[in-house]
Amino acid sequence: MSNVNAYIESQQEQYLQTLFRLLRQPSISAQNIGTAECAEILMDIMTQAGIEPRLLPTDGGPPVVYGELTTASDAPTLLIYGHYDVQPPEPLEAWHSPPFEPTIRDGRIYCRGVGDNKGQLLAHVLAIKALNQVRQMPRINLKFLYEGEEESGSPHLPAFVEKHRDMLKADAMYWADGGMHEAGPRVSFGSRGILYVELNAKGAARDAHSGNRGGVLPNPAWELVHLLDTMRTPDGYCTIEGFYDGVRPPTDYERQLMAAIPHDEASFLAEWELTELPPPVDWSFHERIMFQPTFNICGFVSGYGGQGTKTVIPSRAKVKMDMRLVADQHPDDIWEKFVRYVKAHAPNIQVTRIASLVPSKTSVELPVSQTIIRSVAEIHGREPIVFPTSGGSGPSYLFTGVLGIPTACVPYANHDEDNHAPNENMEVECFVRGIKISARVFRETAALSKEELAAR
Ligand SMILES: [Zn+2]
């Protein structure tokens, strides 16, 4: 393996030129700019690496760049996910070099999309190229699913995965996105789900004078406040019947992993200008983020909130809420329970479901999970910090849920990559190391037995 790593280092200049070619093509899904052109460039780069790519249409969105590399029909199969679209670059004046002109300063490549996700998805492709070139391609099959609208919420990905279930069949899904932990390399498994809802209360026909009509017209803001107050106890628990039914507690191993994540509570509190964490007090910091659901008010809008006074009885009130869900909660089940509760306690309030994602869970104890952790440790020369679940929500349930396979994410970028922000960057060292990690993961996964890969 060391000669693969040495070879990868010797090719750094050429790999950077390949990356720059991909970076110079804007591919902003939100603004419908350049995604088709970028997909073509990616196809060409994949072809040169020995992968046979195809453009597969989505139902109205940018195409998926899909590629396969087959070494033996019964070899272990890894599905690789990534996205070639990027966030809009605005505000342009905040960039120190043009957002779509890759520029190296102080060992970092500055360009929109370098970390999120072009530099990381390309690392897998270049790893294949390197392994082929040194004739050390392991006995593994790879399937690449590179979508073009992750930054717009992957609206067509669920239908795509459902439709191509058979084509995407694999033993595990592997991807690289995001930044490492400040304290070192990171590997994460799974993500929280989400249920996003809106509550609307209607009072009188229109807003009214709070003096002339005060006392005879209802106030929908109070109606919402009363409802919300009954939905959560002062010590932080949701009161909706069965809300916590599906919550799977962390295993002993997951507790160990959480305890090993560097965390300084005092500096966290100082950073957020707090003196203590909010209730419930019986969950640890990381357990709250990874293994417990939330019940959050995102916004509350009613009446007048401007300067000075306006004496008014509002006729409408609206609340937006998100609930982050953990395995094995399901947004459909929580939605049913939520609606039942509102109907029973405030039948006049209208409830609307806005969005949802199913939580995704992969056991860190699986042989494939351990193999990926070990590969990262070997390339970095130190143990990575392992996140059993991430606090955010994403489409990884499509792989764990729809395809039924484990998923693991290894962020290759530096922790301060500033993705989504001006001056997005990736250290050259992180990019090159990412190629080495991908090669290592492919080689180590190739050595897993059928039984080890079948473990769930
Ligand atoms: Zn992003």
Boltz pocket constraint, residues with backbone or C-beta under 6 A from the ligand:
constraints:
  - pocket:
      binder: B
      contacts: [[A, 87], [A, 116], [A, 151], [A, 419], [A, 420]]
      max_distance: 6.0
